[in-house]
Every structure is written in structure tokens, then in C-alpha cells.
Amino acid sequence: MKQKLLYLFLFLTINTISFAQVAYQPDPLQVCDDDNDGFALFDLTYADAQVFGAQSAIDFTITYHETQSDATNGANAINGSYMNINSGFQTLYVRLEANATGNYALTELALVVNPTPIVTASTFLELCDDNADETAVFDLTVNNLEITQGNTDWTVTYYETQSDAQVQMNMISNSIAYTNTLNPQTLFAAVTDTNTGCVGITPLIIRVLPNPSGAMGTPSDIMLCDDNNDGIATFDLSVNESAINPSGESFTLSYFINEADALGNFAPISDPTNFTNVSNPQTIYVRVENLYGCYALTNFDISVNPLPEAPGLQEHYTMCQGEAIVLDSGVNSNDYIIQWERNGFALFDETSSTLTVTESGIYGVGLIDINSGCYSLIYTTVNEVTCTDTDEDGVIDSDEDLNDNGDLEDDDTDDDGIPNYLDSDDDGDNVATIDEINIVLGRSNNTIHQFVDTDDDEIENYLDDDDDGDGILTIDEDYDNNGDPTDDDTNNNTIPDYLESSVALSVEHFNTIEFKLFPNPAKGKVNIQFVNSSIEVVTVNVINLQGKLILPEMKLQGQSPSLDISSLESGLYFVTLTTQSISVIQKLVVN
């Protein structure tokens, strides 16, 4: 009997070994947690194939259980869909039972709930419109750090639609240079955890902000008139704000002295209503910024224009009774609006550049520069005097009082014993004074008459015995010795030799009396140095601008004397060196 039982045990054991079921352990089932609460729904049937291995699903049945006890007893089997009851991770027990025998094997199944990347930050990208077309080129990746919150295991890709992001198709290939197609436009960022493959999706709104340039106007240049001719003025730059922002939008305007500062919003002008220019003209740059922080630049020039001047008008005029003089403003009537006045009353019909005056008074000429609008009123005084010309030489007696002491008797330029007011040839050069004040060459304005100074030595010809400054006395340029230098024209160019410095027939004499004054300007003492010591006896005279001898006459020969000028007032004088045949003049400035 024992032998029979042994055979039965061996048979059953061999038979069981031959047909024993094996429950292979499946890989963990992993799902992504949509709301990151640690719980998710699993389809347990995904593990069946791994549990079966090569075994036939016809011969075996798989059930899943929350406890090992239930799995051992085949109790409380779980259907195919199951939500874990332990957050994040749970172990289930798998029973593989042979259909024919009821024999079974157990294994385990791990359930893993992986967190899904969820972006909590608001994701926006905004750019300013540079050409009013509501498009811009965006670098979408600048938001990557905000989206990933610094998690290096997360990667970000961008899609134009949410459905593309969910299936991760049609990814935006050039995410660093994406041009929007709508404004605003919503894109979608897919955030993938590289460890789990879980993907979170968040919207990214891109917007092109308006630029203020579309609402801006063009400012005008600001011009002010110069009150003291220094090229500097104080400007209120804000007067251009209505032109720059004609619609009155909520723009912020800032002013800058250069474009670089305006672009960088660096060092704006602190008080645009009280700005002093640093150059003339000067360009001012304006940064116009809207509520979005978008900005545009514009600019305008500021300039300080000079007040009109009347270059032809003298401060004082004297005219003879019964005569008329012409006041010349010296401006072009095409460039100015002109209005003359007398004693504060407008001469309404007098609007040309000149005014003919027949009576004394205070005359003014009002000038408005047509281009700048600047206005000036320039005054001159016209005095009417009784004009007596005793010697009828064209210079009235009052003008022949050269030293202005009221005594006509002590004014004798040529020292011929005849006072100038009685002398028709005041400088004794054999050219009548009446002729010397009417020569056209080199004519300059002075009081009533046109006085001439051909050689510009500041001694009028009628008081100058060397009218052309060539070192040869006018009287010595009477080459035909007829007592009249006005008819001597050796080069036949219609200009008398005494008025033409390039014609000097006594050059050999001229060269022998060259001298220098030093120091010059001088004070207290001035030295005379001759270029050539082999000279004749020389007479030295010092005269003032009126031709009056003011120091005692000296006679020299081969000397280098010093002149005591300590008694002279500051001003311009003339040192004259004269021989029997020539007279040479040097200017002397006394400090």
C-alpha cells in the first residue's frame, strides 16, 4: 500500500513539474499625473503580456489584487482599470492560475504615478512695433528659464496650436526667430520631463505693442534772437510738445543733447523749459515713450540769431543848414522789413534802406530780419550846424579846429603861418584841399564831407603831405615842376603819381632813410633805429591823428636816439622823418 502511495505522489509531482505555471514579473506601469495629486487611472491589462511570457493566454488566467492574501486566495480581483490608492507608488499582486488544474503562481506589479511638468508662471512676450505693421520677430526661448523654473531635466518646445502640442507634431522649428501671424497670438509651450517623458502644456501669449511714432508729428526748429550777440540763449524746449504729440496721447517726452543718450535713455535734460544752448545751432533729440515702454525718436534744431545791424549808419551826423544828407542803413531791403522814425515818431512812407534828411533830430531805423524775425531799432543823431568855409576849400571852419580847443588860429598843419581855416592847401603839398577831399579813390565817410585817406595811414589826404604813403612827399611828385602834382601821371594810367604808391621816382632817396621804432607799442620811451647809418640830416616830428605837431622837432644825423613820449596820452601817433628830398612816416602806438 505504501508503495502504491509513493507511485501516486511521484506521478503527481512529475505531472505538476511538467505543467507548472510561471508568473513573470512585469515592468512597472507608469502614467503621468495630469493634476500632480499622486493618483492616476491605470489599465492593468498592459502588464498581461509580460506576466504570461511565452505561456498561452488560453491556458491561464491573470488577476490583480491589492493584497498578497487576496492574490493567494483568489479573492477581490481587480478589473482592468484601476486607480491607485497609495499616492505616487503602489504594489499590486498578480495571480497567474492554470485553467485546467487551478494551480497558480504569484508575482508583483509596481504602479508609478509620475508628476507632469506644470508651469505656474504667466508667460508673455511683448515687443514694440518698429514699422507699424503689427509684426515682430520673437525669440521664444527667452522664456525657457521662467517656464522650466530652472529645472534642467525639463525641455521646452513650441507649437502654434494646442492640439499640435499635445501630440507634439508640427513643432516651431525656428523658435529663436519667430514672426507672429496674429496680434496678439497664443502659442503653446510643451514642457517635457526627460526622465519620465511626461509632458505639460502651457500657453505663451506674444504681442506686438504699438509704437508712438504713428501718432507723432514733426517738431519745428526753435529760433531765438540774441540780445547780447554771444550766441547763447535760454530755450523752452517744451513749446514743441504739441507738435510732437498732436493727439495728446499719454506719451512721456524726454529731451537729450545727443542721439546716443536718447537711445539709451541716459542723462535727459533736467529742465527742458529752461535750457541754455551749448552750441549754435544745436540739435535736440526727443525720446517719445508710450505706456507700454515703446519709444521713438525725433529731433529739432535750436538756434540763436543775431539782432539786425545797420552797418552803414554812423552814431552821429552833422549837416549844414539848408543842406540834406542821406542816412544809409547799409542793409539790403530784400532781406529786411525797414521802418524809419524821427524823434520817436514813425515815418510811415520811409521803408527803404536809405533816408534823405533835411532837418536835425534823433533818427532810428527799425529792421526786421525776414528770415529770423529778429528786430532791432538803431539810432543816430543828426545835428544841423551853420557851415562857414572861410577859405572855401570844402572843409568848414569848425572841422579845421583839429585840436578841438575852439581856437582856429593855432591849427596850421603845414606850418606856413596861415591857419588851416584860411589856407586852401592845408598840408602844403601843392594839391588844393578842395581837390583832396573830392578824390574818389579810397573815399571814406566823415561828418559832412567825404574825406579821403589814400594810404590808410589815418591821416586824411588834405592833411597828409605824402598821400600815397610811398615815402615821397606829394610836393616832390610834381615831376614837371609846374607847381601842380595832380597832372603828373608817369605811367599814364589816369591816376596821379602822388596817389599811386607803386610809382616812386626817388627810390634811391627812399631807401636811404629806412628806420624802425622799438618797442612798438611803447610807453615812456621809444627808440629810433636807422637801417642805414649813412644818411643826411633828418628832422624828426611826432604828430597826432589831426596832423598836429605834439613834440618839439628834433634834428639827427647818424644817431639812434630815444624819444621821450611820457607826456603823450594812450593812442595812435605818427613819427615823421624828413630830409631835404623825402619824408617817411611810421605809426607809433602809445600804451
C-alpha positions in Angstrom: 0.0 0.0 0.0 2.8 2.4 0.8 4.4 1.5 -2.5 1.2 2.5 -4.3 1.0 5.8 -2.5 4.7 6.6 -3.4 4.0 5.9 -7.1 1.0 8.2 -6.9 3.0 11.1 -5.3 5.8 10.7 -7.9 3.2 10.8 -10.7 1.5 13.9 -9.4 4.9 15.6 -8.8 6.2 14.8 -12.2 2.9 15.8 -13.8 2.9 19.2 -11.8 6.5 19.9 -12.8 5.7 19.2 -16.4 2.8 21.7 -16.4 3.8 24.2 -13.7 2.6 27.8 -14.3 5.1 30.7 -14.0 4.0 34.3 -13.2 6.7 36.5 -14.7 7.2 39.9 -13.0 6.2 42.7 -15.4 7.8 46.1 -15.7 6.3 48.9 -13.5 3.3 50.5 -15.0 3.9 54.3 -15.3 1.5 57.0 -16.0 1.8 60.8 -16.0 -0.2 62.7 -13.3 -2.4 65.3 -15.0 -3.0 67.3 -11.8 0.0 66.2 -9.8 -2.1 64.8 -6.9 -0.3 61.5 -6.9 -3.2 59.5 -8.2 -4.0 58.2 -11.7 -6.0 55.6 -13.6 -4.1 52.5 -14.7 -5.0 50.0 -17.4 -3.6 46.8 -15.7 -4.0 44.8 -18.8 -0.9 46.4 -20.2 1.1 44.1 -17.9 -0.6 40.9 -19.0 1.7 40.1 -21.8 4.8 40.3 -19.6 3.2 38.2 -16.9 2.3 35.5 -19.4 5.7 35.5 -21.1 5.6 32.6 -23.6 2.7 30.9 -21.8 -0.6 30.7 -23.7 -3.3 33.1 -22.5 -5.8 30.3 -23.3 -4.4 28.1 -20.6 -4.1 30.7 -17.9 -6.0 33.4 -16.2 -4.4 36.6 -14.7 -6.0 38.5 -11.9 -4.7 41.6 -9.9 -5.1 42.1 -6.2 -4.4 44.8 -3.7 -3.0 42.3 -1.1 -1.0 39.2 -1.3 -3.6 37.4 0.8 -6.3 38.2 -1.8 -3.9 37.1 -4.5 -3.2 33.8 -2.7 -6.9 33.2 -2.1 -8.0 34.5 -5.5 -10.3 36.9 -3.7 -11.3 40.5 -4.6 -9.8 40.5 -8.1 -9.4 44.0 -9.7 -10.9 44.8 -13.1 -8.6 46.1 -15.9 -8.9 49.8 -14.9 -7.6 50.7 -11.5 -6.8 53.9 -9.7 -4.1 53.6 -7.2 -4.9 54.1 -3.5 -1.4 55.0 -2.4 -0.1 58.3 -3.7 2.6 58.2 -6.3 3.6 54.5 -5.9 1.7 51.2 -5.1 2.4 47.5 -5.4 -0.3 45.1 -6.7 -0.1 41.3 -6.6 -0.6 39.3 -9.7 -2.1 35.7 -9.6 -1.5 33.5 -12.7 -3.8 30.5 -12.4 -3.8 27.4 -14.7 -7.3 26.9 -16.1 -7.0 23.1 -16.1 -5.7 22.5 -12.7 -6.4 25.6 -10.6 -2.8 25.8 -9.8 -1.4 29.3 -9.5 1.7 31.4 -9.2 2.1 34.9 -7.8 4.2 38.0 -8.7 4.1 41.7 -8.1 3.3 44.8 -10.3 4.5 48.2 -9.4 2.3 51.2 -10.2 4.1 54.5 -10.6 2.4 57.9 -10.9 4.9 60.4 -12.4 4.4 64.1 -11.9 3.6 66.1 -15.0 5.6 69.4 -15.6 3.2 72.2 -14.8 4.1 75.8 -15.4 2.6 78.2 -12.9 4.2 81.4 -14.2 2.3 83.6 -16.6 4.2 83.5 -19.9 4.0 86.6 -22.1 6.4 88.0 -24.7 5.9 91.6 -25.9 7.9 93.6 -28.5 7.5 97.1 -29.8 6.3 97.6 -33.3 9.2 99.1 -35.4 7.2 99.8 -38.6 3.5 99.9 -37.7 2.8 96.5 -39.3 1.9 94.7 -36.1 4.5 92.1 -36.6 7.8 91.5 -35.0 10.5 88.7 -34.7 10.3 87.0 -31.4 12.9 84.8 -29.6 10.5 82.4 -27.9 13.3 80.8 -25.9 13.9 83.8 -23.7 11.0 82.5 -21.6 12.5 79.0 -21.2 14.1 79.7 -17.8 10.8 81.0 -16.5 8.9 78.1 -17.9 11.2 75.4 -16.6 11.7 77.2 -13.3 15.4 76.3 -13.6 14.8 72.5 -13.8 17.5 71.2 -16.1 15.6 67.9 -16.6 12.8 69.8 -18.4 12.9 70.7 -22.1 10.7 73.2 -23.9 9.3 73.1 -27.5 6.8 75.4 -29.1 3.7 74.9 -31.2 1.2 77.1 -32.9 -1.8 75.1 -31.7 -2.6 73.2 -28.5 -3.5 70.0 -30.4 -0.1 70.1 -32.1 1.5 70.5 -28.7 -0.5 67.6 -27.2 0.7 65.2 -29.9 4.0 67.0 -30.3 3.6 67.5 -34.1 4.5 70.5 -36.3 6.9 71.9 -33.8 8.0 75.6 -34.5 11.5 74.9 -35.9 12.9 78.4 -35.6 11.9 79.3 -32.1 14.6 82.0 -31.7 13.3 84.0 -34.6 9.5 83.5 -34.9 7.4 86.1 -36.7 3.8 86.3 -35.3 0.9 85.8 -37.7 -1.7 87.4 -35.4 -1.6 90.2 -32.9 -1.9 89.1 -30.1 -1.2 85.5 -30.8 -1.3 82.5 -28.4 1.3 79.8 -28.9 1.8 76.7 -26.8 4.9 75.5 -25.0 5.3 71.7 -24.4 7.4 71.1 -21.4 8.9 67.5 -21.3 10.4 65.8 -18.3 13.3 64.0 -19.9 13.3 61.4 -17.0 9.7 60.3 -17.3 8.6 61.6 -20.7 5.7 63.4 -19.1 4.6 66.5 -21.0 3.0 69.6 -19.6 1.5 72.3 -21.9 1.2 76.0 -21.2 0.1 78.9 -23.3 2.6 81.6 -24.4 1.0 84.9 -25.5 3.0 87.0 -27.8 2.0 90.6 -28.5 3.3 93.4 -30.7 2.9 96.7 -28.9 2.1 99.9 -30.7 5.0 102.4 -31.3 4.3 106.1 -30.6 5.7 107.1 -34.0 2.4 106.6 -35.7 0.8 109.3 -33.6 3.8 111.7 -33.6 4.1 114.9 -35.5 7.1 116.8 -36.8 8.5 119.5 -34.5 9.7 122.8 -35.8 13.1 124.3 -35.2 13.2 126.9 -32.4 14.9 130.2 -33.1 15.5 133.0 -30.6 17.0 136.4 -31.1 20.4 137.2 -29.5 20.1 140.0 -27.0 23.8 140.5 -26.5 25.4 138.9 -29.5 27.0 136.0 -27.6 25.2 133.2 -29.4 23.6 131.9 -26.2 20.0 132.0 -25.1 17.6 130.2 -22.8 15.1 128.0 -24.6 11.8 126.4 -23.5 12.0 123.1 -25.4 8.5 122.1 -24.3 6.9 124.5 -26.8 7.3 121.7 -29.3 5.3 119.2 -27.3 2.0 119.9 -29.0 3.7 119.4 -32.4 5.3 116.2 -31.4 2.2 114.8 -29.7 -0.7 116.5 -31.6 -3.3 114.0 -30.4 -2.4 114.5 -26.7 -1.8 110.8 -26.0 -0.2 109.6 -22.8 3.3 109.9 -24.0 6.3 110.8 -21.9 8.7 113.2 -23.7 12.4 113.4 -22.7 15.0 115.7 -24.2 18.7 114.9 -24.9 21.7 116.7 -26.3 22.8 113.7 -28.4 21.2 110.7 -30.1 23.2 108.1 -28.2 21.8 109.3 -24.9 18.3 109.4 -26.3 18.5 105.8 -27.5 19.9 104.7 -24.1 17.5 107.0 -22.1 20.6 108.3 -20.4 21.1 111.8 -18.9 18.0 113.6 -20.1 17.9 117.4 -19.9 16.7 118.1 -16.4 14.6 121.2 -17.1 13.5 121.4 -20.8 11.7 124.6 -20.0 14.9 126.4 -19.1 17.7 125.0 -21.3 20.7 127.1 -22.3 22.3 126.0 -25.6 25.9 124.9 -25.6 26.5 125.4 -29.4 24.8 127.4 -32.1 22.9 125.9 -33.8 22.3 122.8 -31.7 20.3 119.7 -32.3 17.9 118.5 -29.6 16.8 114.8 -29.6 13.4 113.9 -28.2 12.6 110.4 -26.9 8.8 109.8 -27.0 7.7 106.9 -24.9 4.2 105.4 -24.5 2.6 103.5 -21.7 4.0 100.2 -23.0 7.5 101.5 -22.8 7.8 101.6 -26.6 9.6 104.7 -27.9 10.5 106.6 -31.0 13.0 109.5 -31.5 12.6 112.8 -33.2 14.7 115.9 -33.2 14.8 119.6 -34.0 17.3 122.4 -34.0 17.6 125.4 -31.8 19.5 128.5 -32.9 20.3 132.0 -31.6 20.0 134.5 -34.4 21.9 137.9 -34.2 19.9 141.0 -34.0 19.8 143.1 -37.2 22.6 145.7 -37.5 22.8 148.8 -39.7 26.4 148.7 -40.8 26.1 151.8 -42.9 24.7 154.0 -40.2 27.0 156.2 -38.0 26.3 157.2 -34.5 26.4 161.0 -35.3 26.0 163.1 -38.3 26.5 166.8 -38.8 24.9 168.7 -41.7 25.0 172.3 -42.9 21.9 174.4 -42.6 19.9 174.2 -45.8 21.6 171.1 -47.0 20.5 167.4 -47.0 22.3 164.3 -46.1 21.5 160.6 -46.8 21.3 158.1 -43.9 22.2 154.7 -45.2 21.4 151.7 -43.1 23.7 149.5 -45.2 21.2 146.6 -45.4 19.5 145.0 -48.4 15.8 145.9 -48.5 15.1 142.4 -49.9 16.3 140.8 -46.6 14.6 143.2 -44.1 11.4 145.0 -43.3 12.5 148.6 -42.8 10.8 151.4 -41.0 12.5 154.8 -40.3 11.4 157.1 -37.5 12.3 160.6 -36.2 12.2 161.7 -32.6 10.2 158.6 -31.7 7.5 159.0 -34.5 7.4 156.6 -37.4 8.0 158.0 -40.9 5.4 155.7 -42.4 6.4 156.2 -46.0 10.1 155.7 -45.4 10.7 152.0 -45.8 13.8 151.8 -48.0 17.4 151.2 -46.9 18.2 154.9 -47.1 16.6 158.1 -45.8 17.2 161.6 -47.0 17.4 164.0 -44.1 16.8 167.8 -44.2 16.5 168.6 -40.6 18.2 167.7 -37.3 16.8 165.1 -34.9 17.2 161.6 -33.4 16.6 159.2 -36.3 16.0 155.5 -35.9 15.8 152.6 -38.4 13.7 149.6 -37.4 14.9 146.4 -39.0 13.1 143.0 -39.1 15.1 140.2 -40.5 12.8 138.4 -42.9 14.4 135.0 -42.3 14.8 135.1 -38.5 12.1 137.6 -37.4 14.6 139.3 -35.2 14.1 143.0 -34.7 16.4 145.9 -33.9 15.9 149.7 -33.7 19.2 151.5 -34.3 19.5 155.2 -33.6 21.7 158.0 -34.9 21.8 161.7 -34.1 21.8 164.4 -36.8 22.9 167.9 -35.8 22.4 170.9 -38.0 25.2 173.5 -37.9 26.0 176.8 -39.5 28.7 175.9 -42.1 31.2 178.6 -42.7 34.1 177.8 -45.0 36.3 180.9 -44.9 38.9 179.7 -47.3 36.3 177.9 -49.5 38.4 174.7 -49.5 35.5 172.4 -48.9 36.3 171.9 -45.2 34.1 174.0 -42.9 35.8 176.2 -40.3 34.6 174.1 -37.4 36.2 171.0 -38.9 39.5 172.8 -39.2 39.8 173.1 -35.5 41.9 170.0 -35.4 42.8 170.1 -31.8 39.2 170.8 -30.7 40.2 173.7 -28.5 37.9 176.2 -30.1 40.8 178.3 -31.5 41.1 178.2 -35.2 44.3 180.3 -35.2 46.6 177.6 -33.8 45.8 174.9 -36.4 48.4 175.1 -39.1 49.3 171.7 -40.5 51.9 172.8 -43.0 53.5 175.4 -40.6 53.2 178.1 -43.3 51.9 180.7 -40.9 48.4 180.5 -42.4 45.8 178.8 -40.2 44.1 175.9 -41.9 40.7 177.7 -41.9 42.3 180.4 -44.1 44.6 178.0 -46.0 43.3 176.4 -49.2 46.2 173.9 -49.1 46.3 172.8 -45.5 49.1 170.3 -45.8 51.2 172.4 -48.2 51.6 169.7 -50.8 50.6 171.9 -53.7 47.3 170.0 -54.1 44.4 172.1 -53.1 42.3 170.9 -50.1 39.2 171.2 -52.2 40.7 168.6 -54.7 42.0 166.3 -52.0 38.5 165.9 -50.3 36.8 165.1 -53.6 39.1 162.4 -54.9 37.1 159.2 -55.5 40.0 156.8 -54.7 39.8 155.5 -51.1 36.9 157.7 -50.1 35.7 157.2 -46.5 32.8 158.8 -44.6 33.4 161.5 -42.0 30.9 164.2 -40.8 29.6 166.4 -43.6 32.1 165.8 -46.4 33.7 162.8 -48.0 37.3 162.8 -46.7 39.9 160.7 -48.4 42.9 158.7 -46.9 44.5 157.1 -49.9 47.3 155.3 -48.0 45.1 154.3 -45.0 47.5 155.9 -42.5 44.6 157.5 -40.7 45.7 161.0 -41.9 43.3 162.4 -44.5 44.9 163.4 -47.7 44.2 167.1 -47.2 46.3 166.9 -44.0 48.8 164.4 -45.4 51.9 165.6 -47.2 52.5 162.0 -48.6 49.1 161.0 -49.8 50.0 157.6 -51.2 52.5 156.6 -48.4 55.3 155.8 -50.8 57.9 157.8 -48.8 58.0 160.6 -51.4 56.3 163.9 -50.5 53.4 164.8 -52.6 55.0 168.0 -53.5 58.1 166.1 -54.7 55.9 164.1 -57.1 55.4 167.2 -59.2 57.8 165.9 -61.8 57.1 168.5 -64.4 57.8 171.2 -61.8 54.7 173.2 -62.7 53.5 173.5 -59.1 50.7 171.0 -59.6 51.3 167.3 -58.7 47.8 166.4 -59.9 48.9 166.4 -63.6 51.9 164.1 -63.1 51.0 160.6 -64.3 54.2 158.9 -65.4 52.7 155.5 -66.2 49.7 157.1 -68.0 47.0 155.1 -66.1 44.9 158.2 -65.2 46.0 158.0 -61.5 48.3 160.9 -60.5 51.6 159.6 -59.2 51.1 161.3 -55.8 48.1 158.9 -55.3 49.9 155.8 -56.5 52.5 154.3 -54.2 53.9 151.9 -56.9 55.2 155.0 -58.8 58.2 156.5 -56.9 60.9 158.0 -59.0 63.1 158.9 -56.0 63.7 155.3 -54.8 67.3 155.8 -54.1 66.4 158.5 -51.6 63.7 156.5 -50.1 65.9 153.5 -49.4 68.5 155.7 -47.6 66.1 156.7 -44.8 64.5 153.4 -43.7 64.1 153.2 -39.9 62.4 151.2 -37.2 60.6 152.1 -34.0 61.0 149.8 -31.0 59.4 148.9 -28.8 56.1 149.5 -30.5 53.7 149.8 -28.8 55.7 151.8 -26.3 55.3 153.6 -23.1 57.5 156.4 -21.7 60.3 156.0 -24.3 60.7 154.8 -27.9 63.9 154.2 -29.8 64.6 155.1 -33.4 66.9 152.7 -35.3 68.2 153.5 -38.8 68.6 150.7 -41.3 71.4 152.6 -43.0 73.7 154.9 -40.9 74.9 156.9 -44.0 72.0 159.4 -44.0 71.6 163.0 -44.4 70.4 165.3 -41.6 66.9 164.1 -40.6 64.2 166.1 -39.0 62.0 164.1 -36.6 58.4 165.1 -35.8 55.7 163.4 -33.8 52.2 164.3 -34.9 48.7 163.2 -33.8 45.8 161.9 -35.9 44.8 165.5 -36.7 48.3 166.2 -38.1 49.2 168.4 -35.1 52.9 168.5 -34.0 52.9 167.5 -30.4 56.6 167.1 -29.5 59.4 169.5 -30.2 61.1 168.9 -33.5 64.5 167.1 -33.4 67.3 167.0 -36.0 69.5 163.9 -36.2 72.4 162.6 -38.2 73.7 159.0 -37.9 72.2 158.6 -34.5 69.8 156.2 -32.9 68.0 158.4 -30.4 65.3 157.8 -27.9 62.2 159.9 -27.9 60.6 160.8 -24.6 56.9 160.1 -25.0 55.9 160.1 -21.4 53.8 163.2 -21.9 51.7 161.5 -24.6 48.3 160.0 -23.8 47.5 156.5 -25.0 46.6 156.3 -28.7 47.9 156.3 -32.2 50.6 158.8 -33.4 52.9 159.2 -36.3 56.7 159.7 -36.3 57.8 161.5 -39.4 61.5 161.5 -40.6 62.2 164.2 -43.2 65.2 165.0 -45.3 65.5 167.7 -48.0 64.1 165.3 -50.5 61.9 162.8 -48.8 59.6 162.2 -45.8 58.9 158.8 -44.2 56.2 158.0 -41.7 55.9 155.2 -39.1 52.9 154.6 -36.9 53.5 154.6 -33.2 51.1 153.2 -30.6 51.4 154.6 -27.1 50.1 152.5 -24.2 
